[in-house]
């Protein structure tokens, strides 16, 4: 039975991690007969469901990723199996069981429908993996940025990360990061908070961050991009010490920072764990060290009032005026989060117009309108 990953650029990071664990698996951009593996987010779900529903192939469909993990019941209306959470151990075991015709109920960390009753079965959860036990990617097939940490201790209401990967932060060892770094000249990383490397995610351990960066810096012909896309940093972790580490060891002249709101009331309500003053201090620290703050904001949070939006507008306008850049997002309620069934608030006409002006001036990117499913 042939096995394929349903590849697209939007799921390449997931399959880069999984491909060395299933070396026999191919890649396809269309549905094929056999076992077909998908990984997708909530924004991609409608399009993926439509493709599977109309596939017309003799396939066993397996889904993984953030949306299936958060909403396995909905996903199983179209797919045969859902891998819930991390796939490094679960997916190879499930593929093996299916190819051998064995009992999928013995595989931990999945959901599927009983063929006789149609009842959804969820097998016991699987413990979170040790990152060092698994490669970041297969350099011969598909690469991704180096994942240095996984998990997040914060409980932001809009975010799936702690629900999928746990609230205990796990880190890849320095030696393991160095091993993966050999395959790149430009080094980029994945973490929910790059400056939390080596820590519990709440209390910084900049000594461990420096140990990592200094080791990478000794590698010949490498440029280090730390705290930039596809990673980011939290505002309260941007300090004199962390900024100096960027200036000393890294090639990036910007930091991607999740500020999310200019209203302390909203930050408290969404359980963000930092204040507006933390954000202002972080921006000022970046500028003092000639680092461009590249800041994320979320609009449409359910309890957000026009006054809260105006406060966010004031803060992001100040950031842009200081030479920073801003990326705006409109809330997408994600499954298995406190906001899963929330109704996003409308962005006021005044705020929408002012955001448009900033975008026209090249200071703002992103979107601040309701996302339209296609």
PyMOL commands that set and color helices and strands:
alter all, ss='L'
color gray80, all
select helices_A, chain A and resi 9-19+42-53+66-70+72-75+90-100+104-106+131-133+161-165+174-181+194-196+206-217+235-237+240-249+264-269+276-288+306-321+349-360
alter helices_A, ss='H'
color red, helices_A
select strands_A, chain A and resi 3-6+26-28+34-39+59-64+81-83+110-113+120-122+146-147+149-150+170-171+186-190+223-225+233-234+254-260+292-299+325-330+364-366
alter strands_A, ss='S'
color yellow, strands_A
deselect
rebuild
show_as cartoon
